[in-house]
Amino acid sequence: MLAVRNLHAFYGRAHILHGVSLEARAGEVVALLGRNGAGKSTALKAIMGLVPPAEGEVTFEGQRIERLQPYRIARLGLGYVPEERRIFTELTVMENLEVGRQVGRKAGRGAAPAWTEDKLFALFPNLAGMRDRPGGRMSGGEQQMLTIARTLMGNPRCVLLDEPSEGLAPIIVEQMAHSIRALKGEGLSVLLCEQNLHFSQAVADRAYIIEKGQIRFGGTMAELAADSSLREQYLSV
């Protein structure tokens, strides 16, 4: 579904990503783990074209996308949920969802789930009772749900999630984990950046660890769980 090969990216003169390679298969949840500043968010932004890669390849459903503009990548069916949420605070929940709607996107190799407002309210029940509430009058967890729901309105086949559990209350984190598992059940591929290992273990099939812009581990969650020295070296605070 999504393959990244030897990706390099810069912020100005700062070399952030050093040959990152990873992949997410169809219907798979993959976690990109690492400490703050390791390069997780930059990796997602580079895949999405928000930080133009200086070198390397990004392939989505067999098509090279690393030189495309972000809006063209989104139209191909790759969704992006930023860490900062970036909802429209003056718009209502329904209006925010309408912003994310895509129509007429060509089908890819696999059928993408068709999302409607009612289907999204079933996935995120917290939003169902606040359809006319402005985004700025919602809690952080509700805003996170709205951001994901808005992205799903584009009917993506793969979703990039940046720190979906950050700053959320434990009960909302559990709801978020349930939602991600539900997305997998719909056949979506999910690549999520996380610092929360426990959350990642609850949702992910495989994981990569990134440190100083380089991939230090790639394998199953079971393999990561069995290697305490690896977790201590790259994930402990």
C-alpha positions as CSV (number, residue, x, y, z in Angstrom):
1,M,0.0,0.0,0.0
2,L,2.7,2.5,1.1
3,A,6.4,2.1,0.7
4,V,9.2,4.5,1.6
5,R,12.8,4.0,0.4
6,N,15.9,5.8,1.5
7,L,14.0,9.0,2.4
8,H,16.1,12.1,3.2
9,A,14.5,15.4,4.3
10,F,15.8,18.8,5.5
11,Y,14.5,21.8,7.4
12,G,16.6,24.5,5.9
13,R,20.2,23.2,6.4
14,A,19.2,20.8,9.1
15,H,19.3,17.2,7.9
16,I,16.4,15.6,9.7
17,L,15.7,12.3,7.9
18,H,18.7,10.1,7.0
19,G,17.6,7.3,4.6
20,V,14.3,6.3,6.2
21,S,12.7,3.2,4.7
22,L,9.4,1.6,5.9
23,E,6.2,0.2,4.5
24,A,2.6,-0.4,5.4
25,R,0.6,-3.1,3.8
26,A,-3.1,-3.2,2.9
27,G,-5.2,-3.4,6.1
28,E,-2.3,-3.1,8.4
29,V,-1.6,-0.8,11.3
30,V,2.1,0.2,11.6
31,A,3.5,2.3,14.4
32,L,6.5,4.6,13.9
33,L,7.9,5.0,17.4
34,G,10.5,7.3,18.9
35,R,11.3,10.0,21.3
36,N,10.5,13.7,20.8
37,G,12.7,15.1,18.0
38,A,13.5,11.7,16.6
39,G,12.0,12.5,13.2
40,K,8.5,10.9,13.4
41,S,6.4,13.9,12.4
42,T,8.9,14.9,9.7
43,A,8.6,11.4,8.2
44,L,4.8,11.7,7.9
45,K,5.1,15.3,6.5
46,A,7.7,14.1,3.9
47,I,5.4,11.2,2.8
48,M,2.6,13.7,2.5
49,G,4.7,16.2,0.5
50,L,4.5,18.9,3.2
51,V,8.3,18.6,3.6
52,P,9.6,17.9,0.1
53,P,12.0,15.0,0.2
54,A,15.5,15.8,-0.9
55,E,16.2,12.2,-1.9
56,G,14.4,8.9,-1.9
57,E,11.2,7.3,-3.1
58,V,7.6,7.2,-1.8
59,T,5.2,4.8,-3.5
60,F,1.5,4.7,-2.8
61,E,-0.4,1.9,-4.4
62,G,2.4,1.4,-6.9
63,Q,2.6,5.1,-7.9
64,R,5.5,7.4,-7.1
65,I,4.3,10.4,-5.2
66,E,7.4,12.0,-3.6
67,R,7.3,14.9,-6.2
68,L,3.6,15.5,-6.0
69,Q,1.9,18.4,-4.3
70,P,0.1,17.5,-1.0
71,Y,-3.4,18.0,-2.5
72,R,-2.7,15.6,-5.3
73,I,-1.4,13.0,-2.8
74,A,-4.6,13.4,-0.8
75,R,-6.7,13.0,-4.0
76,L,-5.0,9.7,-4.6
77,G,-6.4,8.4,-1.3
78,L,-3.7,9.1,1.3
79,G,-5.1,10.8,4.4
80,Y,-3.2,12.9,6.9
81,V,-4.1,13.7,10.5
82,P,-1.6,16.3,11.8
83,E,-0.4,16.4,15.4
84,E,-1.7,19.9,15.9
85,R,-5.3,18.8,14.9
86,R,-5.9,22.0,12.9
87,I,-9.6,22.0,12.9
88,F,-11.5,25.1,11.9
89,T,-12.5,26.5,15.3
90,E,-15.2,28.8,14.1
91,L,-16.9,26.0,12.0
92,T,-19.3,23.5,13.5
93,V,-18.6,19.7,13.6
94,M,-20.7,19.2,10.4
95,E,-19.0,22.1,8.6
96,N,-15.6,20.7,9.5
97,L,-16.6,17.3,8.1
98,E,-17.8,18.9,4.9
99,V,-14.4,20.6,4.5
100,G,-12.8,17.1,4.3
101,R,-15.3,15.7,1.7
102,Q,-13.8,14.4,-1.5
103,V,-15.9,13.3,-4.5
104,G,-15.0,11.8,-7.7
105,R,-11.7,10.3,-6.6
106,K,-10.7,7.4,-8.9
107,A,-10.7,4.0,-7.3
108,G,-7.3,2.4,-6.7
109,R,-6.4,-1.2,-6.5
110,G,-8.7,-1.8,-3.6
111,A,-12.0,-0.3,-2.8
112,A,-11.9,2.4,-0.1
113,P,-14.5,2.5,2.6
114,A,-17.2,5.1,1.8
115,W,-17.6,7.3,4.9
116,T,-20.8,9.3,5.7
117,E,-21.5,11.5,8.6
118,D,-23.7,8.9,10.2
119,K,-21.0,6.2,9.8
120,L,-18.5,8.6,11.4
121,F,-20.8,9.4,14.3
122,A,-21.1,5.6,14.9
123,L,-17.3,5.4,15.0
124,F,-17.0,8.5,17.2
125,P,-20.2,8.6,19.3
126,N,-18.9,11.6,21.3
127,L,-19.3,13.8,18.1
128,A,-22.9,12.7,17.5
129,G,-24.4,15.0,20.1
130,M,-22.5,18.1,19.0
131,R,-23.1,18.3,15.3
132,D,-23.7,22.1,15.5
133,R,-21.0,22.9,18.1
134,P,-18.1,25.0,16.9
135,G,-14.7,23.2,16.9
136,G,-13.3,25.8,19.3
137,R,-15.8,24.7,22.0
138,M,-14.7,21.1,22.1
139,S,-12.3,19.3,24.3
140,G,-8.9,18.2,23.1
141,G,-10.1,14.6,22.7
142,E,-13.2,15.6,20.8
143,Q,-11.1,17.8,18.5
144,Q,-8.8,14.8,17.8
145,M,-11.8,12.7,16.9
146,L,-13.1,15.4,14.7
147,T,-9.7,15.7,12.9
148,I,-9.7,12.0,12.2
149,A,-13.3,12.1,11.1
150,R,-12.7,15.0,8.7
151,T,-9.8,13.1,7.1
152,L,-12.0,10.0,6.7
153,M,-14.5,12.1,4.8
154,G,-12.0,12.0,2.0
155,N,-12.5,8.2,1.8
156,P,-8.8,7.4,2.0
157,R,-7.3,3.9,1.7
158,C,-4.3,4.7,4.0
159,V,-4.2,7.2,6.9
160,L,-1.2,8.9,8.4
161,L,-1.9,9.6,12.1
162,D,0.5,11.9,14.0
163,E,0.5,11.3,17.8
164,P,-3.2,10.4,18.1
165,S,-3.0,9.7,21.8
166,E,-0.9,12.8,22.9
167,G,-2.4,14.8,25.7
168,L,-5.6,12.8,25.9
169,A,-7.3,11.5,29.1
170,P,-7.0,7.7,29.5
171,I,-10.6,7.0,28.7
172,I,-10.3,9.0,25.4
173,V,-7.1,7.1,24.6
174,E,-9.0,3.9,24.9
175,Q,-11.7,5.2,22.6
176,M,-9.1,6.2,20.1
177,A,-7.5,2.8,20.2
178,H,-10.9,1.2,19.6
179,S,-11.4,3.6,16.6
180,I,-8.1,2.7,15.0
181,R,-8.9,-1.0,15.4
182,A,-12.2,-0.3,13.7
183,L,-10.4,1.5,10.8
184,K,-8.3,-1.6,10.3
185,G,-11.5,-3.7,10.3
186,E,-12.7,-1.5,7.4
187,G,-9.6,-2.5,5.5
188,L,-7.7,0.8,5.9
189,S,-3.9,0.9,6.2
190,V,-2.8,3.1,9.1
191,L,0.7,4.5,9.7
192,L,0.8,6.2,13.1
193,C,3.6,8.1,14.9
194,E,3.6,7.6,18.6
195,Q,5.6,7.9,21.8
196,N,3.1,5.9,23.7
197,L,4.3,2.3,23.5
198,H,1.3,0.9,25.4
199,F,-1.1,2.5,23.0
200,S,0.9,1.3,20.0
201,Q,0.8,-2.3,21.4
202,A,-2.9,-2.1,21.6
203,V,-3.4,-1.2,17.9
204,A,-0.4,-2.0,15.8
205,D,0.7,-5.1,13.9
206,R,4.2,-4.0,13.3
207,A,6.5,-1.2,14.4
208,Y,9.5,0.8,13.4
209,I,11.7,2.8,15.8
210,I,13.3,6.0,14.5
211,E,16.1,7.8,16.3
212,K,18.0,10.8,15.0
213,G,16.3,10.4,11.7
214,Q,17.3,6.8,11.1
215,I,15.3,3.6,11.4
216,R,16.8,1.5,14.2
217,F,14.3,-1.3,14.3
218,G,11.6,-2.8,12.1
219,G,9.5,-5.9,13.1
220,T,6.4,-7.1,14.8
221,M,5.0,-5.8,18.0
222,A,5.8,-9.2,19.6
223,E,9.4,-8.9,18.6
224,L,9.6,-5.4,20.1
225,A,7.9,-6.5,23.3
226,A,10.4,-9.3,23.7
227,D,13.5,-7.0,23.5
228,S,13.7,-4.9,26.6
229,S,17.2,-3.6,25.8
230,L,15.9,-2.2,22.5
231,R,13.0,-0.4,24.3
232,E,15.4,0.9,26.9
233,Q,17.8,2.2,24.4
234,Y,15.4,4.0,22.0
235,L,12.1,4.5,23.8
236,S,12.7,5.1,27.5
237,V,12.6,8.7,28.8
